[in-house]
């Protein structure tokens, strides 16, 4: 407990899934958390849960495509808590799926904008705040899709999420000397709303489960534990990594 004592964190995509679980874990470990997503009601319920458990959280609803929104998240953290130590940029979408020859330009661009461009805009302002107070940890949610292997019909998702790895490496190289660490976590299958949207039948879920060496998908709370490691001082010499948390999917051929 208290691995994040006296730390201040931003978590985007916090209304459900990995983001919600991570925000609750950060708060339980002592961080003051600013939670962001589009859905105000879900954020309000998350803040209530965190406060009921004795933690500290503030909700700021908005659209991650807006640079002003990222400025507002950072301003809330700094204005209310005095600094920013940790940012978990987790907001993302599956995007328009289907054969790549039939995916619309708008659909492909939307995936890039929300999954990749928005993460760049977030980090741009988060890192600026971290540098002023001696450093911090930035974490992106990427995926094994488009890294270890991929599937038909997810070009926008795979391209945008794999692009985060290049962004991670560049930011880590650029700001490491100022004590800013930047890493990406690459989950395997996780039982979230997005997972169930992508795998909407028992056959599809069975196929995905079998891809993993552990023969199951993760709970969001399990991914949150890996994010906690990257956020905490336990990973003080870890930067620029694409950290697989995939239940052995990358090494499974059975």
C-alpha positions as CSV (number, residue, x, y, z in Angstrom):
1,X,0.0,0.0,0.0
2,X,0.9,3.7,-0.4
3,X,3.3,3.1,-3.3
4,X,1.9,6.4,-4.8
5,X,1.8,8.3,-1.5
6,X,2.0,12.1,-2.2
7,X,1.7,11.6,-5.9
8,X,-0.8,13.3,-8.3
9,X,-2.1,11.4,-11.3
10,X,-4.3,11.9,-14.3
11,X,-6.2,8.9,-15.7
12,X,-8.1,9.2,-19.0
13,X,-10.7,6.7,-20.2
14,X,-11.5,6.4,-16.6
15,X,-15.2,5.8,-16.8
16,X,-14.9,2.0,-17.4
17,X,-12.6,-0.9,-17.9
18,X,-8.8,-0.6,-17.4
19,X,-9.0,3.1,-16.7
20,X,-11.6,2.8,-14.0
21,X,-9.7,0.0,-12.3
22,X,-6.4,1.8,-12.5
23,X,-7.9,5.1,-11.1
24,X,-9.2,3.2,-8.1
25,X,-5.9,1.4,-7.6
26,X,-3.9,4.6,-7.8
27,X,-6.1,6.2,-5.2
28,X,-5.9,3.2,-3.0
29,X,-2.1,3.4,-3.2
30,X,-2.2,7.0,-2.0
31,X,-2.4,9.1,-5.2
32,X,-4.6,12.1,-5.7
33,X,-6.4,11.3,-8.9
34,X,-7.9,13.5,-11.7
35,X,-10.1,11.2,-13.7
36,X,-11.2,12.0,-17.3
37,X,-13.7,10.6,-19.8
38,X,-16.7,11.8,-21.8
39,X,-19.4,10.4,-19.5
40,X,-19.9,12.7,-16.5
41,X,-22.3,10.3,-14.6
42,X,-19.8,7.4,-14.7
43,X,-17.0,9.7,-13.6
44,X,-19.1,11.0,-10.7
45,X,-19.8,7.5,-9.6
46,X,-16.1,6.6,-9.8
47,X,-15.2,9.7,-7.7
48,X,-17.8,8.6,-5.1
49,X,-16.4,5.1,-4.9
50,X,-12.8,6.5,-4.5
51,X,-13.9,8.9,-1.8
52,X,-16.0,6.3,0.0
53,X,-12.8,4.2,0.2
54,X,-10.9,7.1,1.7
55,X,-9.2,8.3,-1.4
56,X,-9.0,11.7,-3.2
57,X,-10.4,12.2,-6.8
58,X,-11.6,14.9,-9.0
59,X,-13.6,14.4,-12.2
60,X,-13.2,16.5,-15.4
61,X,-15.4,15.3,-18.3
62,X,-14.5,16.1,-21.9
63,X,-13.3,14.9,-25.3
64,X,-9.7,13.7,-25.6
65,X,-9.6,15.0,-29.2
66,X,-9.6,18.5,-27.8
67,X,-6.2,20.0,-26.8
68,X,-8.0,22.4,-24.5
69,X,-9.4,19.4,-22.6
70,X,-5.9,18.1,-21.9
71,X,-4.9,21.6,-20.7
72,X,-7.8,21.5,-18.4
73,X,-6.9,18.1,-16.9
74,X,-3.4,19.3,-16.2
75,X,-4.6,22.6,-14.8
76,X,-6.9,20.8,-12.5
77,X,-4.2,18.5,-11.2
78,X,-1.7,21.4,-10.7
79,X,-4.3,23.9,-9.5
80,X,-5.9,21.5,-6.9
81,X,-2.9,19.4,-5.9
82,X,0.1,21.5,-6.8
83,X,1.8,19.3,-9.3
84,X,1.5,16.3,-11.7
85,X,3.6,13.2,-11.2
86,X,1.8,10.5,-13.2
87,X,-0.4,10.3,-16.3
88,X,-2.1,7.2,-17.6
89,X,-3.3,8.0,-21.1
90,X,-5.8,5.2,-21.6
91,X,-8.7,6.6,-23.6
92,X,-9.2,4.8,-26.8
93,X,-11.6,3.2,-29.3
94,X,-11.8,0.1,-31.5
95,X,-12.8,2.3,-34.4
96,X,-14.5,1.3,-37.7
97,X,-13.8,-2.4,-38.3
98,X,-14.0,-4.4,-41.5
99,X,-12.0,-5.1,-44.6
100,X,-9.4,-2.3,-45.1
101,X,-10.6,-1.8,-48.7
102,X,-14.0,-0.9,-47.3
103,X,-13.1,1.2,-44.2
104,X,-13.9,4.9,-44.7
105,X,-11.3,7.6,-44.5
106,X,-13.3,9.2,-41.7
107,X,-13.4,5.9,-39.7
108,X,-9.7,5.3,-40.1
109,X,-8.9,8.9,-39.2
110,X,-11.1,8.8,-36.1
111,X,-9.1,5.8,-34.7
112,X,-5.9,7.6,-35.3
113,X,-7.2,10.8,-33.7
114,X,-8.6,9.3,-30.5
115,X,-6.0,6.6,-30.0
116,X,-2.8,8.4,-31.2
117,X,-3.1,12.1,-31.7
118,X,-5.1,12.6,-28.5
119,X,-2.4,10.8,-26.6
120,X,0.3,13.0,-28.1
121,X,-1.7,16.1,-27.1
122,X,-2.1,14.7,-23.6
123,X,1.6,14.0,-23.1
124,X,2.5,17.4,-24.6
125,X,0.9,19.2,-21.7
126,X,1.5,16.5,-19.0
127,X,5.3,16.4,-19.6
128,X,5.5,20.2,-19.5
129,X,4.0,20.2,-16.0
130,X,6.1,17.2,-14.9
131,X,9.4,18.9,-15.9
132,X,8.6,21.9,-13.8
133,X,8.5,19.8,-10.6
134,X,11.3,17.4,-11.3
135,X,9.9,14.6,-13.5
136,X,7.2,12.0,-13.6
137,X,5.8,8.9,-15.3
138,X,3.7,8.9,-18.5
139,X,2.0,5.6,-19.5
140,X,0.1,4.9,-22.7
141,X,-2.3,2.0,-23.3
142,X,-1.2,0.3,-26.5
143,X,-2.0,-3.4,-27.4
144,X,-0.5,-6.6,-28.6
145,X,-2.6,-6.1,-31.8
146,X,-0.3,-4.9,-34.5
147,X,2.8,-5.6,-32.3
148,X,2.9,-9.3,-31.7
149,X,0.4,-10.2,-34.3
150,X,-2.8,-8.8,-35.7
151,X,-6.3,-9.7,-37.0
152,X,-8.2,-9.0,-40.2
153,X,-10.4,-5.9,-40.1
154,X,-8.8,-3.8,-37.5
155,X,-6.4,-1.6,-39.5
156,X,-7.2,1.7,-37.8
157,X,-7.0,0.2,-34.3
158,X,-3.7,-1.6,-35.0
159,X,-2.1,1.3,-36.8
160,X,-3.0,3.8,-34.1
161,X,-2.1,1.7,-31.1
162,X,1.2,0.6,-32.6
163,X,1.9,4.2,-33.4
164,X,1.8,4.8,-29.6
165,X,5.0,2.7,-29.2
166,X,6.9,5.0,-31.5
167,X,5.6,8.0,-29.6
168,X,6.6,6.3,-26.3
169,X,10.2,5.7,-27.5
170,X,10.6,9.3,-28.8
171,X,9.2,11.0,-25.7
172,X,11.3,8.7,-23.5
173,X,14.5,9.7,-25.4
174,X,13.5,13.3,-25.5
175,X,12.7,13.9,-21.8
176,X,14.6,11.2,-20.0
177,X,17.3,13.7,-19.0
178,X,14.6,15.7,-17.2
179,X,13.5,12.6,-15.2
180,X,10.4,12.0,-17.2
181,X,9.8,8.3,-17.9
182,X,7.5,7.2,-20.7
183,X,6.2,3.7,-21.2
184,X,3.5,1.8,-23.0
185,X,1.5,-1.1,-21.6
186,X,0.4,-3.7,-24.1
187,X,-2.5,-5.8,-22.8
188,X,-3.7,-9.0,-24.3
189,X,-7.4,-9.8,-24.2
190,X,-9.1,-8.0,-21.3
191,X,-12.7,-8.4,-20.3
192,X,-13.9,-4.9,-21.0
193,X,-16.8,-3.3,-23.0
194,X,-14.4,-2.9,-25.9
195,X,-13.4,-6.6,-25.8
196,X,-17.0,-7.7,-25.7
197,X,-17.8,-5.3,-28.6
198,X,-15.1,-6.9,-30.7
199,X,-15.9,-10.5,-29.6
200,X,-19.6,-10.6,-29.5
201,X,-20.2,-14.4,-29.6
202,X,-19.1,-17.3,-27.6
203,X,-17.1,-18.7,-30.5
204,X,-15.2,-15.4,-30.9
205,X,-14.4,-15.2,-27.2
206,X,-13.3,-18.8,-27.2
207,X,-10.9,-18.1,-30.1
208,X,-9.4,-15.2,-28.3
209,X,-9.1,-17.1,-25.0
210,X,-7.2,-19.9,-26.7
211,X,-4.6,-17.5,-28.2
212,X,-3.3,-16.9,-24.7
213,X,-0.9,-19.2,-22.9
214,X,-2.9,-18.8,-19.8
215,X,-6.1,-19.8,-21.7
216,X,-8.1,-16.9,-20.4
217,X,-8.3,-13.2,-20.8
218,X,-7.4,-10.7,-18.1
219,X,-9.5,-8.8,-15.6
220,X,-9.1,-5.0,-15.8
221,X,-7.7,-5.1,-12.3
222,X,-4.8,-7.3,-13.5
223,X,-3.7,-4.7,-16.1
224,X,-4.0,-2.0,-13.5
225,X,-1.4,-3.7,-11.4
226,X,1.1,-3.5,-14.3
227,X,0.3,0.2,-14.8
228,X,0.8,0.8,-11.1
229,X,4.3,-0.7,-11.4
230,X,5.2,1.7,-14.3
231,X,3.7,4.6,-12.4
232,X,5.5,3.9,-9.2
233,X,9.1,4.4,-8.2
234,X,9.5,0.6,-8.4
235,X,10.1,1.1,-12.1
236,X,12.5,4.1,-11.6
237,X,14.9,2.7,-14.3
238,X,12.3,1.7,-16.8
239,X,11.6,4.0,-19.7
240,X,10.8,3.7,-23.4
241,X,9.4,0.2,-23.1
242,X,6.6,-1.6,-24.8
243,X,5.5,-3.7,-21.9
244,X,3.6,-6.8,-22.8
245,X,0.9,-7.9,-20.3
246,X,-0.7,-10.4,-22.6
247,X,-1.1,-13.7,-20.7
248,X,1.5,-15.3,-23.0
249,X,-0.4,-14.5,-26.3
250,X,2.8,-13.3,-28.0
251,X,4.5,-16.7,-27.5
252,X,1.6,-19.1,-28.0
253,X,1.2,-21.2,-31.1
254,X,-1.1,-23.9,-29.8
